[in-house]
Amino acid sequence: MGVSGRQGRSRRNPRSRLIRELQEELGIDTWASCLAPLTFASHAYDDFHLLMPLFACRKWNGTPQAREGQTLKWVRANALKDYPMPPADIPLIPILRDWL
């Protein structure tokens, strides 16, 4: 899971930001010790350059639920390419597929 675009304006470290985002957007709780860094996304949009860390969340409490109007669906890693996603996320598919 990535960290939202608000990260650039926050003074919190990436794990703290992700923990907050997981609670706000999915209603799950986790801890920094349960987040393993995998890689990062780097993508040049027209008006900014995104550098976003990707973490694996190994343990959490609660059931993920859409809290901000998004649609959630558990899918196999090899099916990720079949779903629409932001351009910055597309290069992460092979990494997730190989890791999962």
Summary of the structure (lengths in Angstrom):
residues: 100
radius of gyration: 13.5
end to end distance: 13.0
largest distance: 37.7
contacts: 222
relative contact order: 0.19
helix: 38%
strand: 21%
